[in-house]
């Protein structure tokens, strides 16, 4: 594999990883939006349901996203 082919493959990989991280961030933001849903507010079990099921926690996902971004930024700084 020639150097320009390796560089092209590296650029494609970086684009894919950046796209993946962007999709993960969008998914993380969609989890944050779950608790703003007011569907069924007039029902008696709305608040227990909201506390038990509809409040999403994406703390672990946020940590993984930041770790991937840090690793990618480190690799980019090696150029």
C-alpha positions, 0 to 999 in steps of 0.5 A, a space after each residue: 500500500 502506497 503512502 497516499 493510499 494509506 493517507 486516504 484510508 486514514 482520512 476515510 477512517 477519521 470521517 467515519 469516526 467523527 460521524 459515529 461520534 456525532 450520531 452518539 451525541 445526537 442519541 445522547 441528546 435524544 435521551 435527555 429529551 425523554 423527560 420533557 415529554 408530557 404525554 399522559 400528564 392527565 393520567 393518575 400514574 404519570 409521575 411514578 411512570 415518569 420517575 421509573 421509566 421515562 427519565 433516561 440517564 446517559 452518564 455512561 454514554 457521555 463518558 464513552 463519547 468524551 473518551 473517544 473524542 479525547 483519543 481521536 484528538 490525541 491521534 490527530 495531534 500526532 500528525 
